[in-house]
Amino acid sequence: MALRFLPAGAGLLAAAIRRFIGDDGGAAAFAGAPGTLALVALDDQEPVGWCWGYVLPRPDGTAMPR
C-alpha cells in the first residue's frame, strides 16, 4: 500500500466525506472558506483517510488553530 496525503480541494474533500460520512453537502463551502485546511489520504485514487482543521479567531485579536 502506497499512501499519498494531498491538500484537499472541494472535489477530493467531497469524495472523502461521501466515503466516511455519506453526505458531502458542505464540502465546497468548507474547502473555499478562509482559514480552513483539509488533507485526504489516498491509496491509488481511493480515499482511505482524511483530517480537517480551521483557524478560530479569538476576541483578543489572536487566532487558535483547531
For each residue, the residues with C-beta under 8 A, 3 or more apart:
1: 43
2: 43
3: 41 42 43 48 49
4: 41 42
5: 39 40 41 42
6: 12 39 40 42
7: 37 38 39
8: 12 13 16 31 38 39 40 50
9: 12 13 31
10: 13 14 27 28 31 32
11: 14 15
12: 6 8 9 15 16 40 47
13: 8 9 10 16 17 24 27 30 31 38 40 50 52
14: 10 11 17 18 24 27 28
15: 11 12 18 19 24 40 47
16: 8 12 13 19 20 38 40 47 49 50
17: 13 14 20 21 23 24 26 27 50
18: 14 15 21 22 23 24
19: 15 16 47
20: 16 17 47 50
21: 17 18 24
22: 18
23: 17 18
24: 13 14 15 17 18 21 27
25:
26: 17 29 30
27: 10 13 14 17 24 30 31
28: 10 14 31 32
29: 26 32 33
30: 13 26 27 33 36 38 52
31: 8 9 10 13 27 28 36 38
32: 10 28 29
33: 29 30 36 54
34:
35: 54 55 57 63
36: 30 31 33 52 53 54 55
37: 7 52 53 54
38: 7 8 13 16 30 31 50 51 52 53
39: 5 6 7 8 50 51 52
40: 5 6 8 12 13 15 16 47 49 50
41: 3 4 5 47 48 49 50
42: 3 4 5 6 45 46 47 48
43: 1 2 3 46 48
44:
45: 42
46: 42 43
47: 12 15 16 19 20 40 41 42 50
48: 3 41 42 43
49: 3 16 40 41
50: 8 13 16 17 20 38 39 40 41 47
51: 38 39
52: 13 30 36 37 38 39
53: 36 37 38 65 66
54: 33 35 36 37 65 66
55: 35 36 63 64 65 66
56: 63 64 65 66
57: 35 63
58: 61 62 63 64
59:
60:
61: 58
62: 58
63: 35 55 56 57 58
64: 55 56 58
65: 53 54 55 56
66: 53 54 55 56
